[in-house]
Amino acid sequence: MKKHLITSLLMVIWTTVLLGLVYPLVVTGVAQVLFKDKANGQLITRDGAIIGSRIIGQPFSGPGYFHSRPSAAGNAGYDAANSQGSNFGPTNQKLIDRVQRDLARLNTENPGAPVPADLVTASASGLDPDISPAGAEFQIPRVARERSWAEEKVRRLVQAHIRPRQFAVLGEPRVNVLELNLALDGK
């Protein structure tokens, strides 16, 4: 019995050290060497300051910027510590009221144009950094007007930032809002 107890305790200590310390340190080290950008959250810096991540959405409210999808993550939205969807079903009155408010606002921004669904619906995580090309196209008149630019100039910038489907079959074409807004400021 004593021999089995000692063997069991040694096995617990050995596997804890191996799988709880050595393995995570090796995987972290390999990731830092081979995939440094991805392992560190794909952060974007400007003038030495971190301004965001390519993979985490953030709010943009200025009229001269492209706006992200609505977020249900946290009380104010875009809270990575509270990543979640709203879990509201299509008949939930809170969701219906929010979508109607967003539609009314967007219809004043671009009257007569159909509003793309991704501009009034949150993603499952509430942190989606991308909008559809149609969502970006819808916002071009407002952004061009606010920046006193020709719509065609903004349209070319949007076209340059459309990412295609991954491996030509996975996902949908998309536009990263942070990268597009940074390009707006850089032009």
KEPANU-210305 format. One line per field, with one value per atom (N, C-alpha, C, O): z, y, x. Coordinates in nm, 2 decimals, padded with zeros to 4 digits. Example, Ala and Ser with C-alpha at 12.3 -4.5 7.8 and 13.67 -1.06 7.14 Angstrom:
up = c(00.78, 00.78, 00.78, 00.85, 00.71, 00.71, 00.79, 00.80);
north = c(-00.57, -00.45, -00.33, -00.33, -00.22, -00.11, 00.00, 00.11);
east = c(01.32, 01.23, 01.32, 01.42, 01.28, 01.37, 01.29, 01.34);
This chain:
up = c(00.00, 00.00, 00.00, -00.08, 00.09, 00.10, -00.03, -00.08, -00.10, -00.22, -00.33, -00.41, -00.34, -00.44, -00.41, -00.50, -00.28, -00.24, -00.29, -00.34, -00.26, -00.30, -00.45, -00.50, -00.52, -00.67, -00.72, -00.82, -00.66, -00.71, -00.68, -00.77, -00.57, -00.54, -00.63, -00.68, -00.66, -00.75, -00.89, -00.96, -00.93, -01.06, -01.07, -01.17, -00.97, -00.96, -00.97, -01.05, -00.89, -00.90, -01.03, -01.09, -01.09, -01.22, -01.33, -01.41, -01.33, -01.44, -01.42, -01.51, -01.29, -01.27, -01.32, -01.38, -01.29, -01.34, -01.49, -01.55, -01.55, -01.69, -01.77, -01.86, -01.73, -01.80, -01.75, -01.82, -01.63, -01.57, -01.58, -01.58, -01.60, -01.61, -01.74, -01.82, -01.76, -01.88, -02.01, -02.09, -02.03, -02.15, -02.18, -02.30, -02.09, -02.12, -02.15, -02.24, -02.08, -02.11, -02.25, -02.32, -02.29, -02.42, -02.53, -02.63, -02.51, -02.61, -02.62, -02.73, -02.51, -02.51, -02.58, -02.65, -02.55, -02.61, -02.76, -02.83, -02.80, -02.95, -03.02, -03.12, -02.95, -03.01, -03.02, -03.11, -02.92, -02.92, -03.02, -03.08, -03.05, -03.16, -03.30, -03.38, -03.32, -03.45, -03.49, -03.61, -03.39, -03.42, -03.33, -03.27, -03.31, -03.21, -03.22, -03.12, -03.34, -03.36, -03.31, -03.24, -03.36, -03.32, -03.17, -03.11, -03.12, -02.98, -02.88, -02.77, -02.93, -02.85, -02.88, -02.84, -02.95, -02.97, -03.10, -03.11, -03.19, -03.31, -03.28, -03.34, -03.19, -03.15, -03.26, -03.33, -03.27, -03.37, -03.29, -03.19, -03.32, -03.25, -03.35, -03.47, -03.29, -03.37, -03.28, -03.17, -03.33, -03.25, -03.11, -03.01, -03.11, -02.99, -02.89, -02.79, -02.92, -02.83, -02.89, -03.01, -02.81, -02.86, -02.88, -02.78, -03.00, -03.02, -03.04, -03.06, -03.05, -03.07, -03.12, -03.12, -03.15, -03.19, -03.32, -03.34, -03.41, -03.54, -03.52, -03.60, -03.40, -03.38, -03.27, -03.24, -03.21, -03.11, -03.16, -03.18, -03.17, -03.22, -03.11, -02.99, -03.15, -03.06, -03.12, -03.24, -03.03, -03.08, -03.15, -03.11, -03.26, -03.32, -03.34, -03.39, -03.28, -03.28, -03.36, -03.40, -03.40, -03.47, -03.61, -03.68, -03.66, -03.79, -03.91, -04.02, -03.89, -04.00, -04.00, -04.07, -03.92, -03.91, -03.95, -03.93, -03.99, -04.01, -03.88, -03.79, -03.86, -03.73, -03.74, -03.84, -03.62, -03.61, -03.59, -03.58, -03.58, -03.55, -03.41, -03.33, -03.38, -03.24, -03.15, -03.20, -03.03, -02.94, -02.81, -02.76, -02.77, -02.65, -02.54, -02.44, -02.56, -02.46, -02.35, -02.38, -02.24, -02.12, -02.13, -02.23, -02.03, -02.03, -02.14, -02.19, -02.16, -02.26, -02.40, -02.50, -02.41, -02.53, -02.55, -02.48, -02.63, -02.66, -02.54, -02.53, -02.43, -02.31, -02.32, -02.31, -02.35, -02.38, -02.26, -02.27, -02.14, -02.02, -02.01, -01.93, -02.08, -02.08, -02.22, -02.27, -02.30, -02.43, -02.44, -02.38, -02.51, -02.52, -02.61, -02.64, -02.66, -02.73, -02.63, -02.52, -02.68, -02.59, -02.55, -02.45, -02.63, -02.62, -02.63, -02.59, -02.69, -02.72, -02.84, -02.95, -02.84, -02.96, -03.05, -03.01, -03.17, -03.26, -03.22, -03.28, -03.12, -03.07, -02.94, -02.89, -02.89, -02.77, -02.80, -02.89, -02.72, -02.74, -02.72, -02.79, -02.63, -02.62, -02.75, -02.79, -02.81, -02.93, -03.04, -03.12, -03.05, -03.15, -03.14, -03.24, -03.02, -02.99, -03.03, -03.10, -03.00, -03.03, -03.18, -03.23, -03.25, -03.39, -03.46, -03.56, -03.41, -03.47, -03.45, -03.54, -03.33, -03.31, -03.40, -03.46, -03.42, -03.50, -03.65, -03.72, -03.69, -03.83, -03.85, -03.96, -03.76, -03.77, -03.79, -03.87, -03.70, -03.71, -03.84, -03.90, -03.88, -04.01, -04.13, -04.23, -04.12, -04.24, -04.25, -04.36, -04.14, -04.15, -04.21, -04.27, -04.18, -04.23, -04.38, -04.45, -04.43, -04.57, -04.62, -04.64, -04.64, -04.67, -04.80, -04.90, -04.79, -04.91, -04.94, -05.02, -04.87, -04.90, -04.80, -04.69, -04.85, -04.76, -04.66, -04.70, -04.54, -04.43, -04.42, -04.40, -04.43, -04.42, -04.28, -04.18, -04.27, -04.14, -04.04, -03.92, -04.08, -03.98, -03.91, -03.81, -03.96, -03.89, -03.78, -03.71, -03.77, -03.67, -03.58, -03.49, -03.61, -03.53, -03.48, -03.54, -03.35, -03.28, -03.32, -03.36, -03.31, -03.34, -03.21, -03.11, -03.22, -03.11, -02.99, -02.88, -03.02, -02.91, -02.87, -02.75, -02.95, -02.92, -02.95, -02.92, -03.00, -03.02, -03.17, -03.19, -03.26, -03.40, -03.45, -03.45, -03.51, -03.55, -03.70, -03.75, -03.76, -03.91, -03.93, -03.86, -04.05, -04.10, -04.24, -04.30, -04.30, -04.44, -04.53, -04.50, -04.66, -04.76, -04.78, -04.80, -04.77, -04.78, -04.67, -04.69, -04.55, -04.43, -04.45, -04.41, -04.50, -04.53, -04.64, -04.63, -04.75, -04.86, -04.82, -04.86, -04.73, -04.68, -04.60, -04.61, -04.54, -04.46, -04.54, -04.49, -04.66, -04.75, -04.76, -04.74, -04.79, -04.81, -04.68, -04.69, -04.56, -04.44, -04.41, -04.38, -04.43, -04.40, -04.50, -04.46, -04.63, -04.73, -04.70, -04.71, -04.67, -04.64, -04.52, -04.52, -04.41, -04.29, -04.31, -04.24, -04.40, -04.42, -04.54, -04.58, -04.60, -04.72, -04.83, -04.90, -04.85, -04.95, -05.06, -05.03, -05.18, -05.28, -05.24, -05.18, -05.26, -05.23, -05.30, -05.24, -05.42, -05.49, -05.42, -05.42, -05.35, -05.28, -05.16, -05.13, -05.09, -04.98, -05.03, -04.96, -05.14, -05.19, -05.23, -05.21, -05.29, -05.32, -05.20, -05.20, -05.09, -04.97, -04.91, -04.86, -04.91, -04.87, -04.95, -04.90, -05.08, -05.17, -05.14, -05.15, -05.11, -05.08, -04.94, -04.92, -04.86, -04.73, -04.72, -04.61, -04.83, -04.83, -04.82, -04.91, -04.72, -04.72, -04.78, -04.74, -04.86, -04.93, -04.83, -04.72, -04.87, -04.80, -04.77, -04.86, -04.66, -04.63, -04.71, -04.71, -04.78, -04.86, -04.97, -05.03, -05.01, -05.11, -05.08, -05.16, -04.97, -04.93, -04.79, -04.77, -04.70, -04.56, -04.53, -04.56, -04.46, -04.42, -04.53, -04.64, -04.50, -04.60, -04.62, -04.53, -04.73, -04.74, -04.63, -04.58, -04.58, -04.47, -04.47, -04.55, -04.39, -04.38, -04.23, -04.15, -04.20, -04.06, -04.03, -04.10, -03.94, -03.91, -03.86, -03.90, -03.77, -03.71, -03.82, -03.83, -03.90, -04.00, -04.11, -04.15, -04.14, -04.24, -04.18, -04.25, -04.05, -03.99, -03.98, -03.99, -03.95, -03.95, -04.09, -04.10, -04.19, -04.32, -04.36, -04.43, -04.31, -04.33, -04.27, -04.33, -04.15, -04.08, -04.15, -04.14, -04.21, -04.28, -04.41, -04.47, -04.47, -04.61, -04.60, -04.71);
north = c(-00.12, 00.00, 00.13, 00.22, 00.13, 00.24, 00.27, 00.38, 00.16, 00.17, 00.23, 00.31, 00.19, 00.24, 00.39, 00.47, 00.43, 00.57, 00.66, 00.77, 00.61, 00.69, 00.70, 00.81, 00.59, 00.60, 00.69, 00.77, 00.69, 00.78, 00.93, 01.01, 00.96, 01.09, 01.14, 01.26, 01.06, 01.09, 01.12, 01.21, 01.03, 01.05, 01.18, 01.25, 01.22, 01.35, 01.46, 01.56, 01.46, 01.56, 01.57, 01.68, 01.46, 01.45, 01.51, 01.59, 01.46, 01.51, 01.66, 01.73, 01.70, 01.84, 01.93, 02.03, 01.89, 01.97, 01.97, 02.07, 01.85, 01.83, 01.90, 01.98, 01.88, 01.93, 02.07, 02.14, 02.10, 02.23, 02.34, 02.46, 02.30, 02.40, 02.39, 02.48, 02.27, 02.26, 02.27, 02.35, 02.20, 02.21, 02.35, 02.40, 02.42, 02.56, 02.65, 02.74, 02.64, 02.72, 02.69, 02.79, 02.57, 02.53, 02.59, 02.65, 02.57, 02.61, 02.77, 02.82, 02.83, 02.98, 03.03, 03.12, 02.96, 03.00, 02.98, 03.07, 02.87, 02.84, 02.94, 03.00, 02.98, 03.08, 03.21, 03.28, 03.25, 03.38, 03.39, 03.49, 03.27, 03.27, 03.27, 03.34, 03.18, 03.15, 03.24, 03.27, 03.28, 03.35, 03.47, 03.49, 03.55, 03.66, 03.75, 03.78, 03.79, 03.89, 03.82, 03.88, 03.70, 03.63, 03.59, 03.60, 03.55, 03.51, 03.63, 03.61, 03.75, 03.87, 03.95, 04.07, 03.89, 03.95, 04.04, 04.11, 04.03, 04.11, 04.26, 04.32, 04.31, 04.45, 04.54, 04.52, 04.66, 04.76, 04.88, 04.93, 04.92, 05.04, 05.15, 05.14, 05.27, 05.39, 05.49, 05.52, 05.54, 05.63, 05.57, 05.64, 05.43, 05.36, 05.33, 05.27, 05.37, 05.34, 05.24, 05.24, 05.15, 05.04, 05.11, 05.17, 05.10, 05.16, 05.06, 05.10, 04.93, 04.84, 04.70, 04.68, 04.61, 04.48, 04.45, 04.49, 04.38, 04.34, 04.24, 04.22, 04.17, 04.06, 04.09, 04.01, 04.21, 04.25, 04.38, 04.48, 04.38, 04.50, 04.61, 04.58, 04.73, 04.84, 04.95, 04.95, 05.03, 05.13, 05.25, 05.29, 05.29, 05.42, 05.50, 05.45, 05.62, 05.69, 05.82, 05.88, 05.86, 05.99, 05.97, 05.87, 06.08, 06.07, 06.05, 06.01, 06.09, 06.07, 05.94, 05.92, 05.84, 05.71, 05.61, 05.63, 05.49, 05.38, 05.32, 05.31, 05.28, 05.23, 05.08, 05.02, 05.02, 04.87, 04.82, 04.90, 04.69, 04.63, 04.66, 04.69, 04.66, 04.67, 04.56, 04.45, 04.59, 04.49, 04.47, 04.57, 04.35, 04.32, 04.27, 04.23, 04.29, 04.25, 04.36, 04.46, 04.33, 04.42, 04.53, 04.53, 04.61, 04.72, 04.82, 04.87, 04.86, 04.96, 04.90, 04.98, 04.77, 04.70, 04.70, 04.78, 04.61, 04.59, 04.56, 04.60, 04.50, 04.47, 04.32, 04.23, 04.31, 04.17, 04.08, 03.96, 04.14, 04.06, 04.00, 03.91, 04.06, 04.01, 03.97, 04.00, 03.90, 03.87, 03.77, 03.66, 03.82, 03.74, 03.81, 03.93, 03.73, 03.79, 03.83, 03.80, 03.89, 03.93, 03.82, 03.82, 03.71, 03.60, 03.64, 03.56, 03.75, 03.79, 03.72, 03.72, 03.66, 03.59, 03.70, 03.81, 03.66, 03.75, 03.82, 03.92, 03.76, 03.82, 03.90, 03.95, 03.91, 03.98, 04.13, 04.19, 04.20, 04.34, 04.43, 04.53, 04.40, 04.48, 04.48, 04.59, 04.36, 04.35, 04.43, 04.50, 04.41, 04.48, 04.63, 04.70, 04.68, 04.82, 04.88, 04.98, 04.80, 04.85, 04.85, 04.94, 04.74, 04.74, 04.85, 04.91, 04.88, 04.99, 05.12, 05.21, 05.14, 05.27, 05.28, 05.39, 05.17, 05.17, 05.19, 05.27, 05.13, 05.15, 05.29, 05.35, 05.35, 05.49, 05.58, 05.67, 05.56, 05.64, 05.62, 05.72, 05.50, 05.47, 05.52, 05.56, 05.52, 05.57, 05.72, 05.77, 05.79, 05.94, 05.96, 06.06, 05.87, 05.88, 05.86, 05.93, 05.77, 05.73, 05.70, 05.58, 05.80, 05.78, 05.70, 05.72, 05.61, 05.53, 05.41, 05.33, 05.40, 05.28, 05.17, 05.20, 05.05, 04.94, 04.92, 04.93, 04.90, 04.89, 04.74, 04.65, 04.72, 04.58, 04.53, 04.60, 04.40, 04.34, 04.35, 04.36, 04.34, 04.35, 04.48, 04.49, 04.58, 04.71, 04.73, 04.82, 04.64, 04.64, 04.52, 04.51, 04.42, 04.29, 04.27, 04.30, 04.23, 04.20, 04.07, 03.98, 04.05, 03.91, 03.83, 03.88, 03.70, 03.61, 03.65, 03.64, 03.70, 03.73, 03.88, 03.91, 03.96, 04.10, 04.18, 04.30, 04.11, 04.17, 04.16, 04.17, 04.14, 04.12, 04.24, 04.35, 04.23, 04.35, 04.39, 04.49, 04.31, 04.33, 04.36, 04.33, 04.43, 04.45, 04.39, 04.37, 04.37, 04.32, 04.44, 04.55, 04.40, 04.51, 04.59, 04.71, 04.53, 04.61, 04.71, 04.82, 04.67, 04.76, 04.87, 04.99, 04.85, 04.96, 05.05, 05.17, 04.99, 05.06, 05.16, 05.27, 05.11, 05.19, 05.31, 05.42, 05.31, 05.42, 05.52, 05.62, 05.48, 05.57, 05.71, 05.81, 05.73, 05.87, 05.96, 06.07, 05.90, 05.98, 06.01, 06.12, 05.91, 05.93, 06.04, 06.12, 06.02, 06.12, 06.26, 06.36, 06.27, 06.40, 06.47, 06.58, 06.39, 06.44, 06.48, 06.57, 06.41, 06.44, 06.53, 06.57, 06.57, 06.66, 06.59, 06.66, 06.46, 06.39, 06.34, 06.34, 06.31, 06.25, 06.11, 06.04, 06.07, 05.93, 05.83, 05.72, 05.86, 05.76, 05.74, 05.62, 05.84, 05.82, 05.73, 05.64, 05.75, 05.66, 05.52, 05.42, 05.51, 05.38, 05.30, 05.18, 05.37, 05.30, 05.25, 05.14, 05.33, 05.29, 05.16, 05.07, 05.16, 05.05, 04.92, 04.82, 04.94, 04.83, 04.77, 04.65, 04.86, 04.81, 04.73, 04.66, 04.75, 04.68, 04.56, 04.51, 04.52, 04.41, 04.28, 04.26, 04.20, 04.07, 03.96, 03.96, 03.88, 03.78, 03.66, 03.66, 03.57, 03.44, 03.37, 03.38, 03.32, 03.25, 03.12, 03.04, 03.09, 02.98, 02.97, 02.87, 03.09, 03.10, 03.04, 03.04, 02.97, 02.91, 02.93, 02.92, 02.97, 02.98, 03.12, 03.22, 03.14, 03.27, 03.35, 03.30, 03.48, 03.58, 03.69, 03.71, 03.76, 03.88, 03.98, 03.99, 04.05, 04.13, 04.25, 04.25, 04.35, 04.47, 04.49, 04.50, 04.50, 04.53, 04.68, 04.76, 04.71, 04.85, 04.93, 05.05, 04.88, 04.95, 04.98, 05.10, 04.88, 04.91, 05.01, 05.09, 05.00, 05.10, 05.24, 05.33, 05.26, 05.39, 05.44, 05.56, 05.36, 05.40, 05.45, 05.55, 05.38, 05.42, 05.55, 05.63, 05.58, 05.71, 05.82, 05.92, 05.80, 05.90, 05.92, 06.02, 05.81, 05.81, 05.88, 05.91, 05.90, 05.96, 06.11, 06.17);
east = c(00.08, 00.00, 00.09, 00.06, 00.19, 00.28, 00.35, 00.37, 00.39, 00.47, 00.38, 00.42, 00.25, 00.15, 00.12, 00.11, 00.12, 00.09, 00.21, 00.19, 00.33, 00.45, 00.46, 00.49, 00.43, 00.43, 00.33, 00.35, 00.21, 00.10, 00.14, 00.12, 00.19, 00.23, 00.34, 00.34, 00.44, 00.55, 00.50, 00.54, 00.40, 00.34, 00.26, 00.27, 00.19, 00.12, 00.22, 00.20, 00.32, 00.43, 00.49, 00.51, 00.53, 00.60, 00.51, 00.55, 00.38, 00.29, 00.25, 00.23, 00.24, 00.22, 00.33, 00.31, 00.45, 00.57, 00.57, 00.59, 00.56, 00.57, 00.46, 00.48, 00.33, 00.22, 00.17, 00.11, 00.21, 00.16, 00.27, 00.23, 00.40, 00.50, 00.58, 00.59, 00.64, 00.73, 00.66, 00.70, 00.55, 00.48, 00.43, 00.45, 00.36, 00.32, 00.43, 00.42, 00.55, 00.66, 00.72, 00.76, 00.73, 00.78, 00.68, 00.73, 00.55, 00.46, 00.46, 00.46, 00.47, 00.48, 00.61, 00.60, 00.72, 00.84, 00.84, 00.89, 00.79, 00.78, 00.69, 00.72, 00.58, 00.49, 00.55, 00.53, 00.63, 00.70, 00.80, 00.83, 00.87, 00.97, 00.91, 00.95, 00.82, 00.76, 00.64, 00.63, 00.56, 00.44, 00.42, 00.32, 00.52, 00.53, 00.40, 00.34, 00.37, 00.25, 00.12, 00.05, 00.10, -00.02, -00.03, -00.13, 00.09, 00.09, 00.07, 00.03, 00.09, 00.07, -00.05, -00.06, -00.15, -00.28, -00.29, -00.38, -00.19, -00.19, -00.22, -00.31, -00.14, -00.15, -00.11, -00.01, -00.17, -00.13, -00.08, -00.15, 00.04, 00.09, 00.11, 00.13, 00.11, 00.13, 00.21, 00.16, 00.32, 00.41, 00.44, 00.45, 00.46, 00.51, 00.39, 00.42, 00.27, 00.16, 00.07, 00.04, 00.02, -00.07, -00.21, -00.26, -00.27, -00.40, -00.51, -00.62, -00.48, -00.58, -00.52, -00.40, -00.62, -00.58, -00.65, -00.77, -00.59, -00.65, -00.77, -00.85, -00.77, -00.87, -00.97, -01.06, -00.97, -01.07, -01.13, -01.06, -01.26, -01.33, -01.33, -01.31, -01.35, -01.36, -01.46, -01.48, -01.51, -01.61, -01.55, -01.44, -01.61, -01.58, -01.71, -01.80, -01.71, -01.84, -01.82, -01.93, -01.70, -01.69, -01.75, -01.73, -01.82, -01.88, -01.78, -01.83, -01.66, -01.56, -01.49, -01.39, -01.54, -01.48, -01.59, -01.71, -01.54, -01.63, -01.66, -01.58, -01.79, -01.83, -01.83, -01.86, -01.81, -01.81, -01.95, -02.04, -01.96, -02.09, -02.13, -02.04, -02.26, -02.30, -02.23, -02.21, -02.21, -02.15, -02.24, -02.29, -02.25, -02.33, -02.23, -02.28, -02.10, -02.00, -01.99, -01.93, -02.04, -02.03, -02.14, -02.21, -02.14, -02.25, -02.23, -02.33, -02.11, -02.08, -02.04, -02.02, -02.03, -01.99, -01.84, -01.77, -01.79, -01.65, -01.57, -01.45, -01.62, -01.55, -01.50, -01.58, -01.37, -01.32, -01.33, -01.33, -01.34, -01.36, -01.50, -01.52, -01.59, -01.73, -01.78, -01.89, -01.69, -01.72, -01.84, -01.84, -01.94, -02.07, -02.16, -02.15, -02.25, -02.37, -02.47, -02.46, -02.58, -02.69, -02.78, -02.84, -02.78, -02.87, -03.01, -03.10, -03.04, -03.18, -03.22, -03.15, -03.34, -03.40, -03.46, -03.48, -03.50, -03.56, -03.69, -03.73, -03.75, -03.88, -03.86, -03.96, -03.74, -03.72, -03.73, -03.67, -03.82, -03.85, -03.73, -03.72, -03.64, -03.51, -03.43, -03.38, -03.42, -03.35, -03.42, -03.36, -03.55, -03.63, -03.62, -03.60, -03.63, -03.61, -03.48, -03.46, -03.37, -03.24, -03.21, -03.16, -03.26, -03.24, -03.32, -03.27, -03.44, -03.52, -03.45, -03.46, -03.39, -03.32, -03.20, -03.18, -03.13, -03.01, -03.05, -02.99, -03.16, -03.21, -03.25, -03.22, -03.32, -03.36, -03.24, -03.24, -03.14, -03.02, -02.95, -02.91, -02.93, -02.86, -02.94, -02.88, -03.07, -03.15, -03.14, -03.15, -03.11, -03.09, -02.95, -02.92, -02.86, -02.72, -02.71, -02.63, -02.79, -02.78, -02.92, -02.96, -03.01, -03.15, -03.17, -03.10, -03.26, -03.30, -03.21, -03.25, -03.10, -03.01, -03.05, -03.08, -03.05, -03.08, -02.96, -02.84, -03.00, -02.90, -02.85, -02.93, -02.72, -02.67, -02.70, -02.69, -02.73, -02.76, -02.65, -02.68, -02.53, -02.42, -02.40, -02.34, -02.46, -02.46, -02.56, -02.56, -02.66, -02.76, -02.76, -02.84, -02.68, -02.67, -02.53, -02.43, -02.53, -02.40, -02.35, -02.43, -02.22, -02.17, -02.18, -02.22, -02.16, -02.17, -02.08, -02.12, -01.96, -01.87, -01.89, -01.86, -01.95, -01.96, -01.83, -01.82, -01.73, -01.60, -01.55, -01.43, -01.64, -01.60, -01.53, -01.59, -01.41, -01.33, -01.37, -01.33, -01.45, -01.48, -01.62, -01.71, -01.64, -01.78, -01.77, -01.67, -01.89, -01.90, -01.86, -01.87, -01.82, -01.80, -01.92, -01.91, -02.04, -02.16, -02.18, -02.23, -02.14, -02.15, -02.05, -02.09, -01.93, -01.84, -01.89, -01.89, -01.94, -02.00, -02.11, -02.12, -02.20, -02.31, -02.26, -02.32, -02.14, -02.09, -02.01, -01.97, -01.97, -01.89, -01.94, -01.86, -02.07, -02.12, -02.10, -02.05, -02.13, -02.11, -01.96, -01.93, -01.87, -01.73, -01.67, -01.60, -01.71, -01.66, -01.71, -01.64, -01.84, -01.90, -01.83, -01.80, -01.81, -01.75, -01.60, -01.55, -01.53, -01.39, -01.37, -01.26, -01.48, -01.48, -01.39, -01.31, -01.41, -01.34, -01.44, -01.56, -01.39, -01.47, -01.51, -01.42, -01.63, -01.67, -01.58, -01.55, -01.54, -01.46, -01.32, -01.27, -01.27, -01.14, -01.16, -01.08, -01.28, -01.31, -01.34, -01.29, -01.41, -01.44, -01.32, -01.31, -01.22, -01.09, -01.02, -00.96, -01.03, -00.96, -01.04, -00.97, -01.17, -01.24, -01.21, -01.18, -01.21, -01.17, -01.03, -01.01, -00.94, -00.80, -00.80, -00.70, -00.90, -00.90, -00.99, -01.01, -01.05, -01.14, -01.05, -00.97, -01.07, -01.00, -01.09, -01.21, -01.04, -01.12, -01.15, -01.09, -01.22, -01.25, -01.11, -01.02, -01.09, -00.97, -00.96, -01.06, -00.85, -00.83, -00.94, -00.97, -01.00, -01.10, -01.23, -01.32, -01.25, -01.37, -01.42, -01.54, -01.34, -01.38, -01.42, -01.35, -01.53, -01.58, -01.63, -01.66, -01.65, -01.70, -01.60, -01.52, -01.61, -01.52, -01.55, -01.66, -01.45, -01.47, -01.37, -01.27, -01.40, -01.32, -01.29, -01.38, -01.16, -01.12, -01.14, -01.08, -01.23, -01.26, -01.15, -01.13, -01.07, -00.96, -00.85, -00.81, -00.82, -00.72, -00.77, -00.69, -00.90, -00.96, -00.95, -00.92, -00.99, -00.99, -00.85, -00.83, -00.75, -00.61, -00.57, -00.49, -00.61, -00.58, -00.64, -00.58, -00.76, -00.83, -00.74, -00.72, -00.69, -00.61, -00.47, -00.41, -00.43, -00.30, -00.29, -00.19, -00.41, -00.42, -00.43, -00.43);
